Amino acid sequence: MALAIFLSLMACNGGHVSEIYRGLQKAEEFISDDKKEDALIQLFELENSIDATTPDTLKYKVLSRIGGIYYSDLKEDKADEYFKKALAVARKCGNGYLSVALWNRCLTLSDNDSILIYLKECHDISHASGTRYTEAMSGINLANAYIQIGNMDKAHEVLDNMDHVVGNDSVLEIELTNARLNYLIINKSFDKAKEILKAQDVRNLNLYGRFSRYRNLYAIEIGNGRYDKAIEYRDSIDEIKSEIDSISFDEKLSKTELEFASKLDKEKKDRDIAIIISLCVIILLSAFLFAGIKRRLIMRKQIELNEQILKLNLRIAQLTESHNEGDTPVNYVGADIQPEVIEKLRLNKEMFISKPIYGRLKQLNLKRDSDAIDKKAVNEILECVIGQFADVCSTIRQLYPGMTSDDVLYCSIIYVGFSKEVASVAFGSSEDALRRRKSRIKQKLPPAIFDAIFGTKA
């Protein structure tokens, strides 16, 4: 009797697993036909049918696939919710699943501390599971994250150990080269950076590779103060950007799909179970493909804003030089520079408000009691503001030496829209103290710039 019950339960569980497999296959068909709403309905039904007898690998596939659809539609909050659930399940499924789950989790994070933690774990797990491509990409992005927060020793340590992982993969070689160039340019090692660029075989670079090459050359010449040469590279950047814009969405999508399909097939060819291989390939391919589409959409906007900022930097440098040649005191720089500084502030604000963390700031601004405001959330937003406005803050301090570091930081948070309560928490000061700081700043800045930052009338 007990044996009969056991066999009956096994048969039911086998039918349950088969039903989930069929549901996943049907969802993939909907996605192939660009019917994402139908795919989500199908996947939600599968999610509701998951129980204690469902294998963890199938739970992961369902949750990860929902997250991937939300991510492709730029719904990062929803994607983050499901990628987080998928990661928790992947930790029970082995390193092959965990490597991909960690990478997906990084796609929806915005704070540097969390990104560093997950990238490092993804790098280690990918190394242990032998997923070379994910190991290389997580390592390169980990180095870039260290560079962004100014931990150059850690960045150097990661970059020094990437050659054997990258191997002879031409795409990964370009990504690694760009990370090393970023490291050298931030360290102002312009000569070494230029040696690497000269050694590049331009014939092997695609449009994005050539675009990165000329942007790096442009940054090197600006750093060396050779503005005439920088303008020549500026023209090359504009030409390549026009070529990129001329490529149709379908062509880019097809190219990305083919590249990732070949890489993922190579990674998975020695796996034992054919159906797990095919589903993993679909999940990985979709995650990278959707991420690539989103990155390209965001990239175009960020490229335009960055190029405008670079032009303003060049213009401000030239105007400052002309004032210095005329023996004009730095703190009395003329009105011709002020519109350029105001425009630079505006462009940086436009980039900041396009980030997911801006939504968290708007939520905090709704609170009118400083004690009820989450200090940790304020600090995370503050770090993002510092990263975005570091360059323009440096410009203001150079032009107006009376401004302190805290002064320019206060100007930045007010300009991006911190409420007085959130600003008080960010600075750890009373609102009266901040009002006094504002009064002191008014004495240090030209009226036009002060009015632009604080929204007052000239």
MIVEXTOR-533695 format. One record per atom (N, C-alpha, C): z negated, x negated, y negated. Coordinates in steps of 0.2 Angstrom, whole numbers, padded with zeros to 4 digits, always signed. Layout:
// MIVEXTOR-533695
ZXY...
***
This chain:
// MIVEXTOR-533695
+0000-0004+0006+0000+0000+0000+0000-0004-0006-0004-0010-0006-0005-0014-0012+0002-0018-0013+0005-0020-0007+0011-0023-0008+0017-0019-0011+0017-0013-0009+0022-0008-0012+0021-0007-0019+0014-0006-0022+0013-0006-0029+0015-0012-0033+0014-0018-0030+0016-0024-0033+0024-0025-0034+0027-0023-0028+0035-0023-0028+0037-0018-0033+0034-0012-0034+0036-0007-0039+0035-0010-0046+0030-0013-0047+0029-0016-0054+0034-0021-0056+0035-0025-0051+0040-0031-0052+0047-0028-0053+0049-0023-0050+0055-0019-0051+0056-0016-0058+0050-0013-0060+0050-0010-0067+0050-0016-0072+0047-0021-0071+0047-0027-0076+0054-0030-0077+0057-0030-0071+0064-0033-0071+0069-0028-0074+0068-0022-0074+0072-0017-0077+0071-0018-0085+0064-0019-0087+0062-0019-0094+0066-0025-0097+0066-0031-0093+0069-0037-0096+0076-0036-0097+0079-0033-0092+0086-0032-0092+0088-0028-0098+0084-0023-0099+0085-0018-0105+0085-0022-0112+0080-0027-0112+0080-0031-0118+0086-0035-0119+0088-0038-0113+0094-0043-0114+0100-0039-0116+0101-0033-0113+0107-0028-0115+0106-0026-0123+0100-0025-0125+0099-0023-0132+0101-0029-0136+0099-0035-0135+0101-0041-0139+0108-0042-0139+0111-0041-0133+0119-0042-0133+0122-0036-0138+0120-0030-0137+0122-0025-0142+0121-0027-0149+0115-0029-0151+0114-0031-0158+0119-0037-0160+0120-0041-0156+0125-0047-0157+0132-0044-0159+0134-0039-0155+0140-0036-0156+0141-0032-0163+0135-0029-0164+0135-0026-0171+0136-0031-0177+0132-0037-0176+0133-0042-0181+0140-0045-0181+0143-0046-0176+0150-0048-0176+0155-0043-0179+0153-0037-0179+0157-0032-0182+0155-0031-0190+0150-0035-0192+0147-0034-0199+0143-0028-0200+0140-0025-0194+0136-0019-0195+0129-0021-0194+0126-0024-0200+0119-0027-0199+0114-0021-0199+0115-0016-0202+0111-0010-0202+0110-0008-0195+0115-0007-0191+0115-0005-0184+0112-0010-0180+0113-0016-0182+0110-0022-0178+0102-0021-0179+0100-0020-0185+0093-0020-0186+0089-0014-0183+0093-0008-0183+0090-0002-0179+0089-0004-0172+0094-0007-0169+0094-0009-0162+0088-0014-0161+0087-0019-0165+0082-0024-0164+0075-0021-0165+0075-0016-0170+0068-0013-0171+0066-0009-0165+0071-0006-0162+0069-0002-0155+0067-0007-0150+0070-0013-0150+0068-0018-0145+0061-0021-0147+0060-0022-0153+0053-0024-0155+0048-0019-0153+0049-0013-0154+0044-0007-0152+0043-0007-0145+0048-0009-0141+0048-0009-0133+0044-0015-0130+0043-0020-0135+0039-0026-0132+0032-0024-0130+0030-0027-0124+0023-0026-0122+0021-0032-0119+0015-0032-0116+0012-0038-0113+0016-0041-0107+0020-0037-0104+0024-0039-0098+0031-0043-0101+0032-0042-0107+0039-0045-0109+0038-0052-0110+0043-0056-0107+0042-0064-0107+0042-0066-0115+0039-0071-0116+0038-0074-0123+0045-0076-0126+0049-0078-0121+0056-0081-0124+0060-0075-0127+0059-0069-0124+0063-0063-0126+0059-0060-0133+0053-0061-0133+0050-0059-0139+0052-0063-0145+0052-0069-0143+0055-0074-0149+0062-0072-0151+0066-0071-0146+0073-0070-0148+0074-0063-0152+0070-0058-0151+0070-0052-0155+0068-0053-0162+0062-0056-0162+0059-0057-0169+0063-0062-0173+0065-0068-0170+0069-0072-0174+0076-0070-0176+0079-0065-0172+0085-0062-0174+0084-0058-0180+0079-0054-0180+0078-0049-0186+0077-0054-0192+0073-0059-0192+0072-0063-0197+0078-0066-0200+0083-0068-0195+0089-0071-0197+0094-0066-0201+0093-0060-0199+0097-0055-0203+0095-0054-0210+0088-0053-0210+0085-0053-0217+0087-0059-0221+0086-0065-0218+0088-0071-0222+0095-0071-0225+0100-0069-0220+0107-0068-0223+0108-0064-0228+0103-0059-0229+0104-0054-0234+0100-0056-0240+0097-0062-0240+0093-0065-0246+0086-0061-0247+0084-0057-0241+0078-0054-0242+0072-0059-0239+0070-0064-0243+0066-0069-0241+0059-0067-0238+0056-0062-0242+0050-0060-0240+0050-0057-0233+0054-0053-0232+0055-0050-0225+0057-0055-0220+0061-0059-0221+0063-0065-0217+0057-0069-0215+0053-0071-0220+0047-0075-0219+0042-0071-0215+0042-0065-0215+0037-0061-0211+0039-0062-0204+0045-0061-0202+0048-0061-0195+0048-0069-0192+0050-0073-0197+0050-0080-0195+0043-0083-0193+0038-0080-0197+0031-0082-0195+0029-0079-0188+0031-0073-0187+0029-0070-0181+0033-0074-0175+0039-0075-0176+0043-0079-0171+0040-0086-0170+0038-0089-0175+0035-0096-0174+0029-0095-0169+0024-0090-0171+0018-0089-0167+0020-0088-0159+0025-0085-0158+0028-0084-0151+0031-0090-0148+0035-0094-0152+0038-0100-0150+0033-0105-0148+0027-0105-0150+0022-0110-0148+0020-0109-0141+0022-0103-0138+0020-0102-0131+0027-0104-0127+0032-0105-0130+0039-0105-0126+0041-0112-0124+0038-0117-0127+0041-0124-0126+0044-0127-0132+0045-0133-0132+0047-0137-0138+0054-0135-0140+0059-0133-0135+0066-0131-0137+0066-0125-0142+0062-0120-0141+0061-0115-0145+0057-0116-0151+0052-0120-0151+0048-0122-0156+0051-0126-0162+0056-0130-0160+0060-0134-0164+0064-0130-0169+0067-0125-0166+0071-0120-0170+0067-0116-0175+0061-0113-0172+0057-0109-0175+0054-0112-0181+0052-0118-0181+0049-0122-0186+0054-0123-0192+0060-0125-0190+0066-0126-0195+0067-0119-0199+0067-0113-0195+0068-0107-0198+0063-0106-0203+0056-0107-0201+0051-0106-0206+0051-0110-0212+0054-0116-0212+0055-0120-0218+0060-0117-0223+0064-0112-0220+0069-0110-0225+0067-0105-0230+0061-0102-0228+0058-0096-0233+0052-0099-0236+0050-0105-0236+0044-0108-0239+0046-0110-0246+0041-0110-0251+0043-0112-0258+0038-0117-0260+0032-0118-0257+0027-0123-0260+0028-0129-0256+0027-0135-0259+0029-0141-0256+0024-0143-0251+0017-0141-0251+0013-0143-0246+0014-0140-0239+0016-0134-0239+0018-0130-0233+0024-0133-0230+0029-0134-0235+0036-0137-0232+0035-0144-0229+0031-0148-0232+0029-0154-0229+0026-0154-0222+0021-0149-0221+0018-0148-0215+0023-0146-0210+0027-0141-0211+0031-0139-0206+0037-0143-0205+0040-0147-0210+0045-0151-0209+0043-0157-0204+0037-0160-0205+0034-0165-0201+0033-0163-0194+0031-0157-0193+0030-0154-0186+0037-0153-0183+0041-0150-0187+0048-0149-0184+0051-0156-0182+0050-0161-0186+0053-0168-0185+0050-0170-0178+0043-0170-0177+0040-0173-0171+0042-0169-0165+0042-0162-0166+0044-0158-0160+0051-0159-0158+0055-0159-0163+0063-0160-0161+0064-0167-0158+0060-0172-0160+0060-0178-0156+0058-0178-0149+0052-0174-0148+0050-0174-0141+0054-0170-0137+0058-0165-0140+0062-0160-0135+0069-0163-0135+0071-0168-0139+0077-0171-0138+0083-0167-0142+0081-0163-0147+0086-0159-0151+0087-0164-0157+0092-0168-0156+0093-0174-0161+0095-0171-0168+0100-0166-0168+0102-0164-0174+0097-0161-0179+0092-0157-0175+0087-0154-0179+0082-0159-0181+0081-0164-0177+0077-0170-0178+0079-0174-0185+0086-0175-0185+0089-0178-0190+0088-0174-0197+0090-0168-0197+0090-0164-0203+0083-0163-0205+0078-0162-0201+0071-0161-0203+0068-0167-0206+0070-0173-0203+0068-0180-0206+0071-0181-0212+0077-0180-0213+0081-0181-0220+0078-0176-0225+0076-0170-0224+0073-0165-0228+0066-0167-0230+0063-0170-0225+0056-0172-0225+0056-0178-0231+0060-0183-0230+0061-0188-0235+0062-0186-0242+0067-0181-0242+0068-0178-0249+0062-0174-0252+0058-0171-0248+0052-0168-0250+0047-0173-0253+0046-0178-0249+0042-0184-0251+0044-0186-0258+0051-0187-0259+0053-0190-0265+0052-0185-0271+0052-0178-0269+0051-0173-0274+0044-0173-0277+0039-0175-0273+0032-0175-0275+0030-0182-0277+0035-0187-0277+0033-0193-0279+0030-0198-0274+0029-0196-0268+0027-0200-0263+0032-0205-0260+0034-0210-0264+0040-0214-0262+0038-0219-0256+0032-0220-0255+0030-0224-0249+0032-0220-0242+0030-0214-0242+0031-0210-0236+0039-0209-0235+0042-0207-0241+0049-0206-0241+0053-0212-0238+0051-0218-0240+0054-0225-0238+0053-0225-0230+0046-0224-0228+0045-0224-0221+0049-0220-0217+0050-0214-0219+0054-0209-0215+0062-0211-0215+0064-0213-0221+0071-0215-0221+0073-0221-0217+0068-0226-0216+0069-0232-0213+0070-0231-0205+0067-0225-0203+0068-0224-0196+0073-0218-0194+0078-0217-0198+0082-0212-0197+0089-0214-0194+0090-0221-0194+0097-0223-0192+0098-0221-0185+0093-0223-0180+0094-0222-0173+0095-0214-0172+0092-0210-0176+0092-0203-0174+0099-0200-0176+0102-0202-0182+0108-0200-0185+0114-0203-0181+0113-0209-0178+0119-0212-0174+0125-0212-0178+0131-0210-0174+0137-0210-0177+0140-0204-0180+0135-0199-0180+0137-0192-0183+0139-0193-0190+0145-0192-0192+0148-0193-0199+0144-0188-0204+0143-0182-0202+0140-0177-0206+0133-0179-0208+0129-0181-0202+0122-0183-0203+0122-0190-0207+0127-0194-0206+0127-0201-0210+0127-0199-0218+0132-0194-0219+0132-0193-0227+0126-0190-0229+0122-0185-0225+0116-0183-0228+0111-0188-0229+0111-0193-0224+0106-0198-0224+0107-0203-0230+0114-0204-0231+0116-0208-0237+0113-0205-0244+0115-0198-0244+0113-0195-0250+0105-0195-0251+0101-0195-0246+0094-0195-0247+0092-0202-0249+0095-0207-0246+0093-0214-0248+0096-0215-0256+0101-0212-0258+0103-0213-0265+0098-0210-0269+0096-0204-0267+0091-0200-0271+0085-0204-0272+0083-0208-0267+0077-0212-0267+0078-0218-0272+0084-0221-0271+0085-0227-0276+0086-0225-0283+0089-0219-0284+0090-0217-0291+0083-0215-0294+0079-0212-0291+0072-0210-0293+0068-0216-0295+0069-0221-0291+0066-0228-0292+0069-0232-0297+0075-0230-0300+0079-0233-0305+0082-0240-0302+0083-0240-0295+0086-0245-0292+0094-0244-0292+0096-0244-0298+0103-0242-0299+0108-0247-0296+0107-0253-0296+0112-0258-0293+0112-0257-0286+0107-0256-0282+0107-0255-0275+0111-0248-0273+0109-0243-0277+0112-0237-0276+0120-0237-0277+0122-0241-0282+0129-0242-0283+0133-0246-0278+0129-0251-0275+0132-0254-0269+0133-0250-0263+0128-0245-0262+0129-0240-0256+0135-0236-0258+0136-0234-0264+0142-0229-0266+0148-0233-0265+0148-0239-0267+0155-0243-0267+0157-0244-0259+0152-0245-0255+0153-0246-0248+0155-0239-0244+0155-0234-0247+0157-0227-0244+0164-0227-0243+0167-0225-0238+0174-0223-0237+0175-0216-0239+0178-0216-0245+0179-0209-0249+0184-0205-0245+0188-0208-0241+0193-0204-0237+0189-0200-0231+0183-0202-0229+0179-0198-0224+0175-0192-0228+0175-0192-0234+0171-0187-0238+0174-0180-0239+0171-0175-0237+0174-0168-0239+0172-0167-0247+0174-0161-0249+0173-0160-0256+0166-0160-0258+0162-0158-0254+0155-0158-0256+0152-0165-0256+0154-0169-0251+0153-0176-0251+0155-0180-0257+0161-0178-0259+0164-0182-0265+0160-0179-0272+0159-0173-0272+0155-0170-0277+0148-0174-0278+0144-0175-0272+0138-0178-0272+0139-0185-0275+0144-0189-0272+0146-0196-0274+0146-0196-0282+0151-0192-0285+0152-0193-0292+0145-0191-0296+0142-0186-0294+0135-0184-0297+0130-0190-0297+0130-0194-0291+0126-0199-0291+0128-0205-0295+0135-0206-0296+0137-0211-0300+0136-0209-0307+0136-0203-0309+0135-0200-0316+0128-0202-0317+0123-0200-0313+0116-0201-0314+0115-0209-0315+0118-0213-0311+0117-0220-0312+0119-0223-0319+0125-0221-0321+0127-0223-0328+0123-0220-0333+0120-0214-0333+0116-0211-0338+0109-0216-0338+0107-0217-0332+0101-0221-0331+0102-0228-0334+0108-0231-0334+0109-0237-0336+0111-0237-0344+0112-0231-0347+0113-0230-0354+0121-0231-0355+0125-0231-0350+0132-0232-0351+0136-0225-0351+0135-0222-0357+0137-0215-0358+0145-0214-0358+0148-0219-0360+0156-0218-0360+0158-0218-0353+0155-0222-0348+0157-0222-0341+0155-0215-0338+0149-0213-0340+0146-0207-0337+0151-0201-0339+0154-0201-0345+0158-0195-0346+0164-0195-0342+0167-0201-0340+0173-0202-0335+0171-0198-0328+0165-0200-0326+0163-0197-0320+0161-0189-0321+0159-0187-0327+0158-0180-0328+0165-0176-0327+0171-0179-0329+0177-0176-0328+0179-0175-0321+0177-0181-0317+0179-0180-0310+0174-0175-0307+0168-0174-0309+0164-0169-0306+0167-0162-0308+0169-0161-0314+0172-0154-0316+0178-0153-0311+0183-0158-0310+0189-0157-0306+0187-0155-0299+0182-0158-0296+0180-0157-0289+0177-0150-0289+0173-0148-0294+0170-0142-0294+0175-0136-0294+0180-0137-0298+0186-0132-0298+0189-0131-0291+0189-0137-0287+0192-0137-0281+0188-0133-0276+0181-0134-0277+0176-0130-0272+0177-0123-0274+0177-0121-0280+0177-0114-0282+0183-0111-0280+0189-0115-0279+0195-0112-0277+0195-0110-0269+0191-0113-0265+0191-0112-0258+0188-0105-0257+0192-0101-0253+0190-0094-0251+0183-0094-0247+0180-0089-0248+0173-0088-0244+0175-0088-0236+0180-0085-0234+0182-0085-0227+0183-0092-0224+0187-0096-0228+0188-0103-0226+0182-0107-0225+0177-0106-0230+0171-0110-0230+0167-0107-0224+0167-0101-0223+0163-0098-0217+0165-0100-0210+0172-0100-0210+0175-0103-0203+0174-0110-0202+0174-0114-0207+0173-0121-0206+0166-0122-0204+0161-0119-0208+0154-0120-0206+0153-0118-0199+0155-0112-0197+0154-0110-0190+0157-0115-0185+0163-0117-0186+0166-0122-0181+0161-0128-0180+0159-0131-0186+0155-0137-0186+0149-0136-0182+0145-0131-0184+0139-0130-0180+0140-0128-0173+0145-0124-0171+0146-0123-0164+0147-0129-0160+0151-0134-0162+0152-0140-0159+0146-0144-0158+0142-0144-0163+0135-0148-0163+0130-0145-0158+0130-0138-0159+0125-0135-0155+0127-0135-0147+0133-0134-0146+0135-0134-0139+0134-0141-0136+0134-0146-0140+0133-0153-0137+0125-0154-0136+0121-0151-0140+0114-0151-0139+0112-0147-0133+0115-0142-0131+0113-0137-0126+0116-0138-0119+0121-0142-0119+0125-0142-0113+0122-0144-0106+0116-0148-0107+0112-0150-0101+0107-0145-0099+0106-0139-0102+0101-0134-0101+0103-0131-0094+0097-0129-0090+0099-0126-0084+0101-0119-0083+0098-0114-0088+0099-0107-0087+0104-0105-0092+0110-0103-0090+0116-0101-0094+0114-0096-0099+0111-0091-0097+0110-0085-0102+0105-0088-0108+0100-0092-0106+0095-0094-0112+0099-0099-0116+0104-0103-0113+0108-0107-0117+0112-0103-0122+0116-0098-0120+0120-0095-0124+0116-0091-0130+0110-0088-0128+0106-0085-0133+0104-0090-0139+0101-0095-0136+0099-0100-0141+0104-0103-0146+0110-0104-0143+0116-0106-0147+0117-0101-0153+0117-0094-0151+0119-0089-0155+0113-0089-0161+0107-0090-0159+0101-0089-0164+0102-0095-0168+0103-0101-0166+0103-0107-0170+0109-0107-0174+0115-0105-0172+0121-0105-0176+0120-0100-0181+0117-0094-0180+0117-0089-0185+0112-0091-0190+0106-0094-0188+0101-0096-0193+0105-0101-0198+0108-0106-0195+0111-0112-0199+0117-0109-0204+0121-0104-0201+0126-0101-0204+0124-0097-0210+0119-0093-0209+0116-0089-0214+0113-0093-0220+0110-0098-0217+0107-0103-0222+0112-0106-0226+0117-0108-0223+0123-0112-0227+0126-0107-0232+0127-0101-0230+0130-0096-0235+0126-0095-0241+0119-0094-0239+0114-0093-0245+0114-0100-0250+0114-0105-0246+0113-0112-0250+0120-0112-0255+0125-0110-0252+0131-0111-0256+0131-0106-0262+0129-0100-0261+0128-0095-0266+0124-0098-0272+0118-0100-0270+0113-0103-0274+0115-0109-0278+0119-0114-0273+0121-0120-0276+0126-0120-0282+0130-0115-0281+0135-0114-0287+0131-0113-0293+0126-0108-0293+0123-0107-0299+0119-0113-0302+0115-0116-0297+0111-0122-0299+0116-0128-0301+0122-0128-0298+0126-0134-0301+0128-0133-0308+0130-0126-0310+0132-0125-0316+0126-0126-0321+0120-0124-0319+0114-0125-0324+0112-0133-0325+0113-0136-0319+0111-0143-0319+0116-0147-0323+0123-0145-0323+0128-0149-0327+0127-0147-0334+0125-0141-0336+0124-0140-0343+0118-0144-0345+0112-0145-0341+0107-0149-0343+0109-0156-0344+0113-0159-0339+0115-0166-0340+0119-0167-0346+0123-0162-0348+0127-0163-0354+0122-0163-0360+0117-0158-0360+0112-0158-0366+0108-0165-0366+0106-0168-0360+0103-0174-0360+0107-0180-0364+0114-0180-0362+0118-0184-0365+0119-0183-0373+0119-0177-0375+0120-0175-0382+0113-0177-0386+0107-0176-0383+0101-0177-0386+0100-0185-0386+0102-0189-0381+0102-0196-0381+0106-0199-0387+0112-0196-0388+0117-0198-0393+0114-0197-0400+0111-0191-0401+0108-0189-0407+0102-0193-0409+0098-0194-0404+0092-0198-0405+0094-0205-0407+0099-0208-0404+0102-0215-0406+0104-0215-0413+0108-0210-0415+0110-0210-0422+0104-0209-0427+0099-0206-0425+0093-0205-0430+0090-0212-0430+0089-0215-0424+0086-0222-0424+0090-0227-0428+0097-0227-0428+0101-0231-0431+0100-0230-0439+0098-0224-0441+0097-0223-0448+0090-0224-0450+0086-0227-0446+0079-0228-0447+0075-0222-0449+0077-0216-0445+0073-0210-0446+0067-0210-0442+0061-0209-0444+0055-0208-0440+0056-0203-0434+0053-0205-0428+0055-0201-0422+0052-0194-0423+0046-0193-0426+0043-0187-0427+0046-0183-0433+0051-0185-0436+0055-0181-0441+0062-0181-0439+0064-0181-0432+0071-0180-0430+0073-0174-0433+0080-0174-0435+0083-0169-0438+0084-0162-0435+0086-0157-0438+0087-0150-0435+0093-0150-0431+0097-0155-0431+0103-0155-0426+0101-0156-0419+0095-0159-0418+0093-0160-0411+0089-0153-0408+0086-0150-0413+0082-0144-0411+0085-0139-0407+0092-0137-0409+0095-0132-0404+0096-0134-0397+0098-0141-0397+0099-0144-0390+0092-0143-0386+0087-0145-0389+0080-0144-0385+0079-0137-0383+0080-0133-0388+0079-0125-0386+0083-0123-0380+0090-0125-0380+0094-0123-0375+0092-0126-0368+0090-0133-0369+0087-0136-0363+0081-0132-0360+0077-0130-0364+0071-0125-0362+0074-0119-0358+0079-0116-0362+0081-0110-0359+0085-0111-0352+0088-0116-0351+0092-0117-0345+0087-0119-0339+0081-0122-0341+0076-0123-0336+0072-0117-0334+0071-0113-0339+0068-0106-0337+0073-0102-0333+0079-0102-0334+0084-0098-0330+0084-0101-0323+0083-0107-0322+0082-0110-0315+0076-0108-0312+0070-0108-0316+0064-0106-0313+0063-0099-0311+0066-0094-0315+0065-0087-0313+0070-0085-0308+0074-0090-0305+0078-0088-0300+0075-0090-0293+0069-0093-0294+0065-0095-0288+0061-0089-0285+0060-0089-0279+0055-0084-0276+0048-0084-0279+0046-0090-0281+0039-0090-0283+0038-0086-0290+0044-0085-0294+0043-0082-0300+0040-0074-0299+0042-0071-0293+0040-0065-0291+0032-0065-0291+0029-0070-0288+0022-0070-0287+0019-0071-0294+0022-0074-0299+0019-0075-0306+0019-0068-0309+0025-0064-0308+0025-0057-0311+0019-0053-0308+0018-0054-0302+0012-0050-0299+0005-0052-0302+0004-0058-0303-0002-0061-0305-0003-0058-0313+0003-0058-0316+0003-0056-0323+0000-0049-0324+0000-0045-0319-0002-0038-0319-0009-0037-0320-0013-0043-0318-0020-0042-0317-0023-0044-0324-0028-0040-0327-0031-0042-0333-0038-0045-0333-0040-0046-0327-0047-0049-0326-0046-0056-0323-0048-0061-0327-0046-0068-0325-0050-0069-0318-0056-0066-0317-0060-0068-0311-0056-0065-0305-0052-0060-0306-0048-0057-0300-0042-0061-0298-0040-0066-0302-0034-0069-0301-0035-0075-0296-0030-0075-0291-0030-0080-0286-0029-0087-0288-0034-0092-0289-0033-0098-0292-0028-0103-0288-0028-0102-0281-0024-0106-0277-0016-0104-0278-0015-0097-0279-0008-0095-0281-0006-0098-0287-0011-0098-0292-0009-0100-0299-0007-0107-0299-0011-0111-0295-0010-0119-0294-0003-0120-0291-0001-0116-0286+0005-0117-0283+0011-0115-0288+0010-0110-0292+0015-0108-0297+0015-0114-0302+0010-0116-0304+0009-0122-0309+0013-0128-0307+0012-0130-0300+0016-0136-0298+0023-0135-0298+0025-0129-0297+0033-0127-0297+0035-0128-0304+0031-0125-0309+0033-0126-0316+0033-0133-0318+0028-0137-0316+0028-0145-0318+0035-0148-0315+0037-0146-0309+0043-0149-0306+0049-0147-0309+0049-0141-0312+0055-0139-0315+0056-0141-0322+0050-0142-0326+0050-0143-0333+0048-0151-0334+0048-0155-0329+0046-0162-0331+0050-0165-0335+0057-0164-0334+0062-0168-0339+0061-0165-0346+0061-0159-0347+0061-0156-0354+0055-0158-0357+0049-0158-0353+0043-0160-0356+0043-0167-0359+0046-0171-0355+0047-0178-0356+0051-0179-0363+0056-0175-0363+0060-0175-0369+0056-0173-0376+0053-0168-0375+0049-0165-0381+0043-0171-0383+0040-0174-0378+0035-0179-0380+0038-0185-0383+0045-0187-0381+0048-0192-0384+0050-0191-0391+0052-0185-0392+0055-0183-0399+0049-0182-0404+0043-0179-0401+0037-0177-0405+0031-0180-0402+0030-0187-0404+0024-0191-0401+0017-0187-0401+0016-0183-0406+0010-0180-0407+0008-0175-0401+0013-0173-0397+0012-0169-0392+0009-0172-0386+0004-0170-0383+0001-0173-0377+0004-0169-0371+0002-0172-0365+0004-0170-0358+0002-0162-0357-0004-0161-0359-0007-0154-0359-0003-0149-0363-0002-0152-0369+0002-0148-0374+0009-0146-0372+0013-0150-0369+0019-0148-0366+0019-0144-0360+0014-0145-0356+0013-0141-0350+0011-0134-0352+0007-0133-0357+0005-0126-0360+0011-0123-0363+0015-0127-0367+0021-0124-0369+0026-0121-0363+0026-0125-0358+0030-0123-0352+0028-0117-0349+0021-0116-0348+0019-0110-0344+0020-0104-0349+0019-0105-0355+0019-0099-0360+0027-0097-0360+0031-0102-0360+0038-0100-0361+0041-0097-0354+0039-0099-0348+0041-0095-0342+0038-0088-0341+0033-0087-0345+0030-0080-0345+0023-0079-0342+0019-0085-0342+0012-0084-0340+0008-0079-0345+0004-0074-0342+0000-0070-0346-0006-0074-0349-0009-0072-0354-0015-0076-0357-0020-0077-0351-0021-0072-0347-0026-0072-0342-0024-0077-0336-0018-0077-0334-0016-0082-0329-0016-0089-0332-0014-0090-0339-0014-0096-0342-0021-0099-0343-0026-0095-0344-0033-0097-0344-0035-0100-0338-0033-0096-0332-0035-0099-0325-0031-0105-0324-0025-0106-0326-0021-0112-0325-0024-0118-0328-0027-0117-0334-0029-0123-0338-0037-0123-0337-0040-0118-0334-0047-0119-0333-0051-0118-0340-0048-0115-0345-0050-0115-0352-0051-0107-0354-0055-0106-0359-0056-0099-0361-0049-0097-0366-0048-0091-0367-0043-0089-0371-0043-0091-0378-0050-0092-0380-0051-0094-0387-0048-0102-0388-0050-0106-0382-0048-0113-0382-0040-0113-0382-0037-0109-0379-0030-0109-0378-0027-0107-0385-0030-0102-0388-0027-0101-0395-0028-0106-0400-0033-0110-0399-0034-0116-0404-0029-0121-0402-0028-0122-0396-0022-0127-0394-0016-0125-0397-0014-0118-0396-0008-0116-0399-0007-0117-0407-0013-0117-0410-0013-0118-0417-0012-0126-0418-0014-0130-0414-0013-0137-0415-0006-0139-0414-0003-0136-0408+0004-0137-0407+0008-0135-0412+0007-0129-0416+0011-0127-0421+0011-0132-0427+0006-0136-0427+0007-0142-0433+0011-0148-0430+0012-0148-0424+0015-0154-0421+0023-0153-0420+0025-0147-0419+0032-0145-0417+0036-0142-0423+0042-0143-0424+0046-0140-0429+0046-0132-0428+0046-0128-0433+0045-0121-0433+0050-0118-0428+0057-0120-0428+0062-0117-0423+0060-0118-0416+0058-0124-0414+0056-0125-0407+0049-0121-0405+0044-0121-0410+0038-0117-0409+0040-0110-0408+0044-0107-0412+0046-0100-0412+0049-0098-0405+0054-0103-0403+0057-0102-0397+0053-0101-0391+0048-0106-0391+0043-0106-0385+0038-0100-0385+0035-0099-0391+0030-0094-0391+0032-0087-0393+0039-0086-0394+0042-0080-0396+0040-0077-0402+0038-0081-0407+0037-0079-0414+0043-0079-0418+0042-0076-0424+0048-0075-0429+0047-0081-0433+0054-0084-0435+0054-0090-0439+0052-0088-0446
***
